[in-house]
Amino acid sequence: TKVGINMTCKELKLTTKAFLANDFQLPQDDELVKALLKMAYKYIANKCQVLNLQTLDKSANITRLGRGNMLVRLPELPEFDNDELDIDDDLGYAACNLIASYMSEKRAVMFQSRAEEIMRDYNAKVDELIETYAVNSGVEQ
């Protein structure tokens, strides 16, 4: 069994179901879950500097311009439950919270706030990583 470092689709579903206990439930239909995940992915790709979504490939499914001459592509949707999400592990939890915010009757604002906090923390880590790399390689920003 391959042990990945990113959240799997199954883990996303289980985590989101746990978040939504005593609230509206996550749909059983995988296509509905994927539609919700697609919404979350688009939101994350537009708010975060997701390193693995940076590309120079203009034929990719581009959502916006990134830093420098980079483009930001949309993440690929998983096909199967054991597929890893096409975003960093930290952002898998942002996706869970976003999906929960779309579904929740009682705690939508709380889930949205949690997702925003996770994305802010993630962006701060990426900024620090880029700054450290630039300093260590003598590149001016």
N, C-alpha and C positions, 0 to 999 in steps of 0.2 A: 504494500500500500504506500503510495506516494504521500508524503506529508508536506503540504503546502504552507506558505507563509501568509496567504491571503484568505479571508473569509470565503467559504463556499456558499453556493446558492442555498443549500440546505440549512447551513448555519444562519444565513440571513432570514430565512423563513421562520426558523425556530426562535431566534432572538426577537423578531418582530411580533410573533405570536405571543411570546412572554410579555413583551411591552404592552400588548393590547388585552391582557387578561382583565376581565370585568368591564370590557368596552366592546365596541364593534370589532368583529373578528376579521383576521386576514382571510381573503377569499381562498377557497380550496382550489379554484381553477388556476393552473399555472400560467395561462395566458394573461389573466387579470393581474397576477403578481408581477409578471414581466412588464406589463404596461405601467404599473406603479413604479417598478424599478427603473424603467426607462425615464420616467419623469424625474425620479431622484437623481439618476445619472446626469441628466441634462443640467439640473440645478447645481450639482457638485462640480461638473466640468466648467460651468460658467463662474463659479465662486472660488474655485481652488486652483492652485498651481500644481496639479497632479503630474508628477514627474513622468510616469509611464504613459501619459496621454500626449506628451509633447512630441511633435513630429515635424519633419520637413516635407512629408509626402502629401502633395496637394490633392491626390486622388482619394485620400482618407476621408471619412465622414467628419469634416471640420465643423466645429461649433463657434470658434473665435480665434483671434490672434493671441499668441502667447508672448513670452518675453523674447526680446531680440527679434530674430527672424523666424522664431518657432511658431508653429500652428498648434492648436489644441483640438484633438479629435474627440469624438464621443466614445465612451467605453462600449465594448461589445457586450451584448446581453448573453448570459449563460444559456446553454441549451439543456443541460442536465443538472440535477441536484448536486452532484459531486464536482461540478465545474467551479473553479475559483472566480470570484468577482474580478473584473478588469479595472480595479482601483486598489490603492493601498489599503492594508488591513484597517488602519485607523478610520478610513473613510467608509468602510463597510458598516461601521456603527453609525456614522452619519446617515447612510442610506437607510438603515433600519429605523432610525428616528424620523427621517423624512416620510417614509412609507407609513409609519405609525401616525404621524401628524395628518396625513391624507385620510386615514381611516377613522381616527379617534373622534368620538363625539364629545368626550369630557376633557381630554388633555392635549388637544391639538397644539395649542400655544406652547405648552411645556416641551412637547417632542420637537417642535420647530426650534425652540430656543436651545435645546440640547444639541441638535444638529448644527446650528450656527456656531455654538461654542466649540464643538469638535473640529469644524472647518477652520475656525480662527486659530486654534491650537496647531492644527496641521500646517496651515500657511505660515505660521511663525517658525515652525521647525524647518520648513522648506527654505524660507528666507535665510535662516541661520546657516543651513547647509550650503546654500549658494554663496553667501557672504564668506563663510569659512573657506570654501573651495577657491573663491576669487582671491582671497588674501594669501592662501598657501601657494597658489599658482602665479601670483604676481599680476593678476588681471585687474584692471581698474573697472569699476562699475559705472 
